[in-house]
Amino acid sequence: MRAAIIHVVADAAVSVLVIVGLLLARAFGWLWMDPAAGIVGAFVIASWSYGLIRDTGSILLDMTPGAGTADRVRCEIELAGDKVVDLHLWRLGPGHLGGIIAIATNADRVPAFYRDRLARIPALSHLTIEVNREAA
């Protein structure tokens, strides 16, 4: 959807630039305005295209999300006095992350306890939580 919007907006912006360039070339005899408008339009489209490729490329290549999300997950769990033994996060789609978390705890806690704590992180859509009880 974003690609379609960027495509339409880029086409409209370049069309306006070309019309302005043609009007200025005709009104003032600035024949260089038409190619200048085309070059500026090419840079505008290239800039928007680069941003779109960068953002969608990370989704298509299943790149892991930034370290900030993993740190936040780890912090939410370790604030309760537990320890994150293993943590894997991956992108499921735009704005949605999946994860597998292994937790070591001395307390008598179930996975639902950690799901409630991690509900504060809206990007986490699908979690598998393993709770391992440590000997005190």
MDTraj code that builds the backbone (N, CA, C; nanometers):
import mdtraj as md
import numpy as np

residues = "MET ARG ALA ALA ILE ILE HIS VAL VAL ALA ASP ALA ALA VAL SER VAL LEU VAL ILE VAL GLY LEU LEU LEU ALA ARG ALA PHE GLY TRP LEU TRP MET ASP PRO ALA ALA GLY ILE VAL GLY ALA PHE VAL ILE ALA SER TRP SER TYR GLY LEU ILE ARG ASP THR GLY SER ILE LEU LEU ASP MET THR PRO GLY ALA GLY THR ALA ASP ARG VAL ARG CYS GLU ILE GLU LEU ALA GLY ASP LYS VAL VAL ASP LEU HIS LEU TRP ARG LEU GLY PRO GLY HIS LEU GLY GLY ILE ILE ALA ILE ALA THR ASN ALA ASP ARG VAL PRO ALA PHE TYR ARG ASP ARG LEU ALA ARG ILE PRO ALA LEU SER HIS LEU THR ILE GLU VAL ASN ARG GLU ALA ALA".split()
xyz = np.array([
    [0.0829, -0.1189, 0.0000],
    [0.0000, 0.0000, 0.0000],
    [0.0879, 0.1260, 0.0000],
    [0.1914, 0.1208, 0.0836],
    [0.2805, 0.2364, 0.0902],
    [0.3492, 0.2615, -0.0437],
    [0.3893, 0.1536, -0.1115],
    [0.4551, 0.1675, -0.2415],
    [0.3617, 0.2322, -0.3432],
    [0.2344, 0.1946, -0.3407],
    [0.1377, 0.2538, -0.4340],
    [0.1198, 0.4025, -0.4068],
    [0.1118, 0.4395, -0.2799],
    [0.0956, 0.5810, -0.2449],
    [0.2184, 0.6606, -0.2871],
    [0.3374, 0.6067, -0.2586],
    [0.4602, 0.6770, -0.2973],
    [0.4672, 0.6914, -0.4489],
    [0.4275, 0.5883, -0.5214],
    [0.4295, 0.5943, -0.6677],
    [0.3384, 0.7061, -0.7201],
    [0.2169, 0.7118, -0.6688],
    [0.1212, 0.8140, -0.7149],
    [0.1688, 0.9540, -0.6767],
    [0.2166, 0.9710, -0.5537],
    [0.2638, 1.1032, -0.5093],
    [0.3866, 1.1462, -0.5898],
    [0.4786, 1.0526, -0.6156],
    [0.5974, 1.0854, -0.6940],
    [0.5590, 1.1249, -0.8365],
    [0.4664, 1.0522, -0.8965],
    [0.4198, 1.0887, -1.0315],
    [0.3586, 1.2275, -1.0328],
    [0.2763, 1.2567, -0.9323],
    [0.2122, 1.3889, -0.9255],
    [0.3159, 1.4989, -0.9059],
    [0.4127, 1.4760, -0.8173],
    [0.5150, 1.5779, -0.7906],
    [0.5997, 1.6042, -0.9148],
    [0.6390, 1.4989, -0.9840],
    [0.7200, 1.5166, -1.1044],
    [0.6383, 1.5837, -1.2142],
    [0.5119, 1.5507, -1.2253],
    [0.4261, 1.6165, -1.3260],
    [0.4164, 1.7659, -1.2982],
    [0.3993, 1.8035, -1.1731],
    [0.3926, 1.9457, -1.1372],
    [0.5257, 2.0140, -1.1689],
    [0.6377, 1.9473, -1.1353],
    [0.7689, 2.0052, -1.1668],
    [0.7870, 2.0263, -1.3168],
    [0.7456, 1.9300, -1.3961],
    [0.7602, 1.9416, -1.5414],
    [0.6723, 2.0546, -1.5958],
    [0.5492, 2.0647, -1.5456],
    [0.4598, 2.1731, -1.5915],
    [0.5178, 2.3081, -1.5557],
    [0.5674, 2.3228, -1.4325],
    [0.6280, 2.4500, -1.3906],
    [0.7496, 2.4795, -1.4774],
    [0.8315, 2.3766, -1.5029],
    [0.9491, 2.3962, -1.5884],
    [0.9111, 2.4412, -1.7282],
    [0.8094, 2.3795, -1.7855],
    [0.7650, 2.4185, -1.9203],
    [0.7080, 2.5601, -1.9233],
    [0.6296, 2.5960, -1.8202],
    [0.5734, 2.7314, -1.8144],
    [0.6826, 2.8369, -1.8007],
    [0.7820, 2.8102, -1.7158],
    [0.8926, 2.9049, -1.7006],
    [0.9760, 2.9133, -1.8281],
    [0.9951, 2.8006, -1.8951],
    [1.0707, 2.8011, -2.0212],
    [0.9980, 2.8831, -2.1269],
    [0.8667, 2.8699, -2.1300],
    [0.7886, 2.9433, -2.2303],
    [0.7792, 3.0918, -2.1968],
    [0.7552, 3.1224, -2.0678],
    [0.7343, 3.2620, -2.0281],
    [0.8624, 3.3444, -2.0344],
    [0.9734, 3.2877, -1.9909],
    [1.0975, 3.3650, -1.9808],
    [1.2057, 3.3193, -2.0776],
    [1.1754, 3.2182, -2.1565],
    [1.2747, 3.1689, -2.2515],
    [1.3837, 3.0854, -2.1853],
    [1.3570, 3.0390, -2.0665],
    [1.4545, 2.9560, -1.9930],
    [1.4421, 2.8111, -2.0401],
    [1.5039, 2.7804, -2.1487],
    [1.4927, 2.6468, -2.2056],
    [1.5574, 2.5400, -2.1164],
    [1.6443, 2.5807, -2.0290],
    [1.7116, 2.4871, -1.9384],
    [1.6203, 2.4397, -1.8243],
    [1.5048, 2.5071, -1.8051],
    [1.4153, 2.4702, -1.6944],
    [1.3514, 2.3322, -1.7134],
    [1.3217, 2.2947, -1.8365],
    [1.2588, 2.1650, -1.8594],
    [1.3521, 2.0501, -1.8197],
    [1.4776, 2.0481, -1.8681],
    [1.5658, 1.9402, -1.8231],
    [1.5992, 1.9492, -1.6740],
    [1.6062, 2.0705, -1.6194],
    [1.6345, 2.0858, -1.4760],
    [1.5206, 2.0248, -1.3931],
    [1.3969, 2.0496, -1.4379],
    [1.2822, 1.9920, -1.3670],
    [1.2858, 1.8387, -1.3755],
    [1.3274, 1.7861, -1.4888],
    [1.3394, 1.6411, -1.5036],
    [1.4458, 1.5825, -1.4117],
    [1.5574, 1.6522, -1.3982],
    [1.6652, 1.6048, -1.3101],
    [1.6220, 1.6107, -1.1637],
    [1.5571, 1.7204, -1.1243],
    [1.5069, 1.7309, -0.9868],
    [1.4038, 1.6208, -0.9604],
    [1.3154, 1.5967, -1.0563],
    [1.2160, 1.4899, -1.0421],
    [1.2806, 1.3534, -1.0271],
    [1.3874, 1.3300, -1.1021],
    [1.4590, 1.2022, -1.0916],
    [1.5187, 1.1855, -0.9522],
    [1.5743, 1.2927, -0.8959],
    [1.6292, 1.2851, -0.7604],
    [1.5202, 1.2611, -0.6566],
    [1.4044, 1.3236, -0.6747],
    [1.2925, 1.3028, -0.5825],
    [1.2483, 1.1569, -0.5855],
    [1.2303, 1.1025, -0.7042],
    [1.1875, 0.9626, -0.7173],
    [1.2947, 0.8684, -0.6634],
    [1.4226, 0.8962, -0.6911],
    [1.5307, 0.8109, -0.6413],
    [1.5349, 0.8107, -0.4890],
    [1.5149, 0.9266, -0.4288],
    [1.5166, 0.9362, -0.2824],
    [1.4030, 0.8554, -0.2209],
    [1.2821, 0.8731, -0.2716],
    [1.1670, 0.7987, -0.2193],
    [1.1827, 0.6487, -0.2444],
    [1.2361, 0.6131, -0.3602],
    [1.2560, 0.4715, -0.3932],
    [1.3572, 0.4073, -0.2995],
    [1.4650, 0.4779, -0.2699],
    [1.5669, 0.4241, -0.1798],
    [1.5070, 0.3955, -0.0419],
    [1.4284, 0.4894, 0.0100],
    [1.3635, 0.4682, 0.1400],
    [1.2694, 0.3491, 0.1380],
    [1.1943, 0.3349, 0.0321],
    [1.1012, 0.2224, 0.0197],
    [1.1757, 0.0890, 0.0096],
    [1.2817, 0.0847, -0.0699],
    [1.3610, -0.0382, -0.0842],
    [1.4262, -0.0748, 0.0487],
    [1.4775, 0.0229, 0.1207],
    [1.5420, -0.0028, 0.2496],
    [1.4424, -0.0617, 0.3494],
    [1.3234, -0.0027, 0.3568],
    [1.2240, -0.0488, 0.4535],
    [1.1659, -0.1857, 0.4175],
    [1.1327, -0.2059, 0.2910],
    [1.0733, -0.3335, 0.2518],
    [1.1780, -0.4442, 0.2415],
    [1.3005, -0.4078, 0.2118],
    [1.4068, -0.5074, 0.2035],
    [1.4283, -0.5781, 0.3357],
    [1.4219, -0.5038, 0.4459],
    [1.4418, -0.5669, 0.5762],
    [1.3289, -0.6640, 0.6085],
    [1.2093, -0.6352, 0.5613],
    [1.0966, -0.7265, 0.5833],
    [1.1118, -0.8502, 0.4944],
    [1.1421, -0.8293, 0.3668],
    [1.1524, -0.9410, 0.2736],
    [1.2692, -1.0342, 0.3057],
    [1.3751, -0.9804, 0.3653],
    [1.4913, -1.0620, 0.3990],
    [1.4852, -1.1162, 0.5414],
    [1.3711, -1.0963, 0.6076],
    [1.3514, -1.1445, 0.7444],
    [1.4630, -1.0993, 0.8379],
    [1.5008, -0.9736, 0.8274],
    [1.6041, -0.9218, 0.9168],
    [1.5492, -0.9135, 1.0583],
    [1.6363, -0.9319, 1.1528],
    [1.5946, -0.9241, 1.2923],
    [1.5675, -0.7790, 1.3277],
    [1.4744, -0.7556, 1.4190],
    [1.4455, -0.6183, 1.4597],
    [1.5632, -0.5593, 1.5359],
    [1.5585, -0.4310, 1.5589],
    [1.6656, -0.3618, 1.6284],
    [1.6889, -0.4153, 1.7693],
    [1.8078, -0.3906, 1.8204],
    [1.8448, -0.4383, 1.9542],
    [1.7588, -0.3735, 2.0627],
    [1.7025, -0.2583, 2.0347],
    [1.6201, -0.1894, 2.1340],
    [1.5004, -0.2708, 2.1786],
    [1.4365, -0.3408, 2.0865],
    [1.3208, -0.4232, 2.1217],
    [1.3637, -0.5405, 2.2084],
    [1.4731, -0.6056, 2.1716],
    [1.5230, -0.7184, 2.2517],
    [1.5617, -0.6709, 2.3916],
    [1.6242, -0.5550, 2.4012],
    [1.6612, -0.5005, 2.5323],
    [1.5377, -0.4704, 2.6160],
    [1.4342, -0.4208, 2.5525],
    [1.3109, -0.3891, 2.6248],
    [1.2427, -0.5162, 2.6758],
    [1.2403, -0.6210, 2.5930],
    [1.1827, -0.7492, 2.6350],
    [1.2617, -0.8035, 2.7538],
    [1.3931, -0.8025, 2.7418],
    [1.4802, -0.8522, 2.8484],
    [1.4582, -0.7725, 2.9778],
    [1.4470, -0.6418, 2.9654],
    [1.4265, -0.5551, 3.0822],
    [1.2927, -0.5842, 3.1501],
    [1.1860, -0.6001, 3.0731],
    [1.0535, -0.6282, 3.1305],
    [1.0536, -0.7576, 3.2111],
    [1.1252, -0.8568, 3.1632],
    [1.1279, -0.9856, 3.2325],
    [1.2213, -0.9812, 3.3532],
    [1.3368, -0.9184, 3.3364],
    [1.4340, -0.9177, 3.4443],
    [1.3984, -0.8217, 3.5568],
    [1.3060, -0.7284, 3.5323],
    [1.2573, -0.6416, 3.6401],
    [1.1840, -0.7221, 3.7467],
    [1.1284, -0.8351, 3.7072],
    [1.0568, -0.9210, 3.8019],
    [1.1534, -1.0114, 3.8787],
    [1.2843, -0.9979, 3.8557],
    [1.3836, -1.0775, 3.9262],
    [1.4173, -1.2078, 3.8574],
    [1.3715, -1.2272, 3.7340],
    [1.3972, -1.3492, 3.6604],
    [1.5114, -1.3268, 3.5619],
    [1.5528, -1.4320, 3.4955],
    [1.6648, -1.4226, 3.4022],
    [1.6232, -1.4760, 3.2655],
    [1.6537, -1.3995, 3.1614],
    [1.6285, -1.4439, 3.0242],
    [1.7469, -1.5308, 2.9827],
    [1.7191, -1.6575, 2.9547],
    [1.8230, -1.7524, 2.9169],
    [1.8439, -1.7504, 2.7659],
    [1.7353, -1.7387, 2.6910],
    [1.7424, -1.7415, 2.5451],
    [1.6321, -1.6519, 2.4900],
    [1.6658, -1.5710, 2.3915],
    [1.5689, -1.4774, 2.3345],
    [1.5906, -1.4683, 2.1844],
    [1.4854, -1.4964, 2.1089],
    [1.4886, -1.4836, 1.9630],
    [1.3667, -1.4034, 1.9199],
    [1.3892, -1.2967, 1.8453],
    [1.2809, -1.2150, 1.7901],
    [1.2971, -1.2101, 1.6393],
    [1.1854, -1.2075, 1.5673],
    [1.1892, -1.1920, 1.4230],
    [1.0635, -1.1191, 1.3781],
    [1.0742, -1.0606, 1.2623],
    [0.9659, -0.9810, 1.2050],
    [0.8644, -1.0730, 1.1382],
    [0.7373, -1.0563, 1.1739],
    [0.6288, -1.1315, 1.1106],
    [0.5649, -1.0516, 0.9979],
    [0.5757, -0.9218, 1.0059],
    [0.5171, -0.8308, 0.9087],
    [0.5351, -0.6899, 0.9600],
    [0.4847, -0.5926, 0.8901],
    [0.5010, -0.4546, 0.9353],
    [0.4411, -0.4328, 1.0746],
    [0.5250, -0.3968, 1.1684],
    [0.4784, -0.3671, 1.3031],
    [0.4470, -0.4877, 1.3891],
    [0.4807, -0.6089, 1.3427],
    [0.4501, -0.7300, 1.4188],
    [0.5758, -0.8151, 1.4337],
    [0.6028, -0.8554, 1.5581],
    [0.7181, -0.9399, 1.5870],
    [0.6731, -1.0706, 1.6506],
    [0.7464, -1.1752, 1.6222],
    [0.7281, -1.3021, 1.6893],
    [0.8494, -1.3272, 1.7762],
    [0.8347, -1.4116, 1.8752],
    [0.9488, -1.4370, 1.9605],
    [0.9404, -1.5685, 2.0352],
    [1.0581, -1.6209, 2.0678],
    [1.0713, -1.7360, 2.1551],
    [1.1603, -1.6914, 2.2703],
    [1.1098, -1.7104, 2.3923],
    [1.1825, -1.6637, 2.5099],
    [1.1917, -1.7787, 2.6098],
    [1.3122, -1.8068, 2.6561],
    [1.3333, -1.9044, 2.7623],
    [1.3733, -1.8266, 2.8875],
    [1.3038, -1.8537, 2.9979],
    [1.3224, -1.7776, 3.1215],
    [1.3568, -1.8731, 3.2351],
    [1.4537, -1.8335, 3.3162],
    [1.4867, -1.9081, 3.4376],
    [1.4391, -1.8255, 3.5563],
    [1.3670, -1.8901, 3.6504],
    [1.3102, -1.8183, 3.7637],
    [1.3136, -1.9041, 3.8899],
    [1.3176, -1.8375, 4.0037],
    [1.3053, -1.9047, 4.1331],
    [1.1612, -1.9035, 4.1804],
    [1.0804, -1.8190, 4.1215],
    [0.9412, -1.8028, 4.1628],
    [0.8523, -1.9060, 4.0925],
    [0.7344, -1.9208, 4.1452],
    [0.6374, -2.0140, 4.0864],
    [0.5513, -1.9347, 3.9880],
    [0.6037, -1.9151, 3.8656],
    [0.5344, -1.8341, 3.7653],
    [0.5070, -1.9166, 3.6412],
    [0.3962, -1.8815, 3.5767],
    [0.3561, -1.9493, 3.4531],
    [0.3776, -1.8552, 3.3346],
    [0.3766, -1.9063, 3.2125],
    [0.3971, -1.8200, 3.0959],
    [0.2997, -1.7020, 3.0881],
    [0.1773, -1.7188, 3.1382],
    [0.0792, -1.6086, 3.1336],
    [0.1284, -1.4867, 3.2097],
    [0.2029, -1.5065, 3.3172],
    [0.2591, -1.3945, 3.3937],
    [0.3481, -1.3089, 3.3042],
    [0.4324, -1.3745, 3.2254],
    [0.5257, -1.3022, 3.1380],
    [0.4539, -1.2417, 3.0179],
    [0.3510, -1.3095, 2.9691],
    [0.2711, -1.2510, 2.8597],
    [0.2091, -1.1188, 2.9034],
    [0.1598, -1.1144, 3.0277],
    [0.1010, -0.9909, 3.0802],
    [0.2056, -0.8807, 3.0896],
    [0.3255, -0.9146, 3.1338],
    [0.4329, -0.8152, 3.1436],
    [0.4728, -0.7646, 3.0053],
    [0.4778, -0.8556, 2.9082],
    [0.5218, -0.8183, 2.7741],
    [0.4106, -0.7554, 2.6898],
    [0.2886, -0.7535, 2.7421],
    [0.1777, -0.6892, 2.6702],
    [0.2009, -0.5395, 2.6558],
    [0.2930, -0.4850, 2.7327],
    [0.3280, -0.3413, 2.7238],
    [0.4052, -0.3086, 2.5965],
    [0.4524, -0.4123, 2.5293],
    [0.5264, -0.3935, 2.4036],
    [0.4319, -0.4316, 2.2896],
    [0.3672, -0.3343, 2.2269],
    [0.2611, -0.3648, 2.1299],
    [0.3083, -0.4393, 2.0050],
    [0.4342, -0.4319, 1.9699],
    [0.4819, -0.4969, 1.8480],
    [0.4874, -0.6489, 1.8607],
    [0.4889, -0.7006, 1.9839],
    [0.4971, -0.8457, 2.0036],
    [0.3605, -0.9087, 1.9781],
    [0.3473, -0.9764, 1.8654],
    [0.2196, -1.0340, 1.8259],
    [0.2084, -1.1826, 1.8573],
    [0.3200, -1.2523, 1.8558],
    [0.3162, -1.3976, 1.8747],
    [0.4377, -1.4394, 1.9566],
    [0.4132, -1.4966, 2.0744],
    [0.5221, -1.5369, 2.1631],
    [0.5105, -1.6831, 2.2039],
    [0.6245, -1.7462, 2.2127],
    [0.6353, -1.8777, 2.2749],
    [0.7264, -1.8572, 2.3956],
    [0.6734, -1.8889, 2.5151],
    [0.7479, -1.8637, 2.6373],
    [0.7720, -1.9960, 2.7089],
    [0.8969, -2.0203, 2.7408],
    [0.9367, -2.1400, 2.8164],
    [0.9866, -2.0931, 2.9528],
    [0.9263, -2.1476, 3.0593],
    [0.9640, -2.1101, 3.1962],
    [1.0343, -2.2295, 3.2606],
    [1.1570, -2.2078, 3.3046],
    [1.2359, -2.3109, 3.3713],
    [1.2553, -2.2711, 3.5169],
    [1.2147, -2.3578, 3.6045],
    [1.2273, -2.3321, 3.7477],
    [1.3687, -2.3669, 3.7921],
    [1.4363, -2.2710, 3.8569],
    [1.5703, -2.2936, 3.9099],
    [1.5606, -2.3368, 4.0540],
    [1.6529, -2.4182, 4.0970],
    [1.6566, -2.4571, 4.2389],
    [1.7078, -2.3387, 4.3199],
    [1.6407, -2.3118, 4.4297],
    [1.6781, -2.1956, 4.5116],
    [1.8008, -2.2211, 4.5936],
])
top = md.Topology()
chain = top.add_chain()
for i, resn in enumerate(residues, 1):
    res = top.add_residue(resn, chain, resSeq=i)
    for name in ("N", "CA", "C"):
        top.add_atom(name, md.element.get_by_symbol(name[0]), res)
traj = md.Trajectory(xyz[None], top)
